[in-house]
């Protein structure tokens, strides 16, 4: 009897472990797919207007959604409109995706979209705080998906 309970408990534990692993993997794939479409849309917007959308995130999304070429590239992205009519986009983990606007002083710092990843914490890779550095490790950027665009 006790052996049966132990076997069932082990099997349930394995089932939960596999289920959580599959859920995380699916969320990561959804996040990368969303970032890939946002990246393509961002590049379409730039090609059409020869400028990048201005941030913060909801305003950049409004600019991209108002442009036919960039809006078409976002056709499978789920956009949530808030009560104040501002759009947000969530990653596969349910966290809001952010837009990082271009830095005017740096011609190499192009704009991008970023997900906080599994931990939901954006962190800061250049911080002196070890927790903030650690939190930034799983951030996923749109540019990270470009190898899939080629």
N, C-alpha and C positions, 0 to 999 in steps of 0.2 A: 504494500500500500504506500509506504513512504517513498519507495523507489519510483513508483508511478507519479507521485506528486513532484518529485525532483525532476524527472524527465519532462513532464509537462511544463514546469517552470522554466527549464532550460530552453525548450522549444519556443515558448512564448517570448523569452528574452531574445532569442535569435530572430524571431519574426519582427519584433519591435526594432531591433538594430537594423535589419535589412530595410524595413519600411522607412525609418528615419534617413538612412543613407540614400535611398531612392528619391525621397522628397527633397533632400538637399541638392542632389544632382539635378533634378528637374528644375528647381529654383535657380540654380546657377546657369543652366541652359537658357531658361526664359530671360534671365537678366542679360546674358550676352546677346541674345537675339534682339532684345529691346534696344540695347546700347548700339548694336550694329545698325539697326534701322534709324536710330537718332543720328548716328554719325553720318550715314549716307544723306539723310535729310539736311544736316548741317552743311555738308559739302555742296549739296544742290543749291541751298540758299546762297552760299558764298559765290558759287559759279554764276548764279542769276543776278546777284546784286553787287558783286565785287566788294562786299563788306560782310562782316560777321554780325549776327544778331546781338543786340545789347542785352545785358542781364539786368536783374536777377532772373532766375529760372522761369517763373510764370510769364514774364514779359518776352523772354527769348522764345518760349514756346508759342506765344501768341503771334509773334512775327513769323515764325516758321509755318504755323498753321494758316496764316493769311496768304502765304505765297503758294500758288498752285504746284510748282515743281517740288518744293520741299514737303508740302502736305502729302503729295502722292507717294513720296518715299516713306512716309509715316503711316501708310494705310492700315497696317496690322498692329499699330501701337495703341494700347488702351489709354485713352486720355480721360482723366476725371476732371470735370468742371466743378470748381468750388462754388459756394453760394455767391461769392463776389465775382463770379464769372472768370476766375483765373484758373488756367489749366495746371494740373500736376500729372506726373507719370510715375508709376510705382514699379520697382524692380520685382523679380521673382520672389523675393523675401517679404514683399509688402511694404518696403521702405521707399521713401520718395527719392527719385533720381534728381541730382543737381546738375545745373549748367555752370561750367567754369568759363567765364567770358575771357576774351583775348586780353592780354596785357599790352597796353599801347607802347610802353617803353621797350618791350621785348618782341622783336619780329619772329622769334622762334617759338614763343609761347602761344600756340594756337588754342582756340577755344575747344572745349570738349564737354561731354556729359560723363558723370561718374556715379557709380553705385557704391554704397557703403559696404556691400558684401554681406556675408553670413552674420557677422556680429552686429550689424546695424549702426556701427560707429565709424565715422569718416576718419577720425584721427588726424595726425599731422606727421608725415615722415621726416620733417626737418625739426621737429620739436625736441627739446631737451628732456621732456617728460617721457620715461620709458613706456608708460601705458598708452600715451598718445601715439608714439612710434609703432607700437605693437598693433594698435587698432587700425592703422593705415595699411597694414600688410595685405589684407584681403580686399581692399578697394579695387573696383574694376572700372576701367576707363573705356570710352568708346574707341579710342585709338588702339586699345588692346585687341579689338575685334577686326582690325583692318587686314590682318593676314588672311582672314576668311573672305575678304572682299575680292581678292585677286584670283 
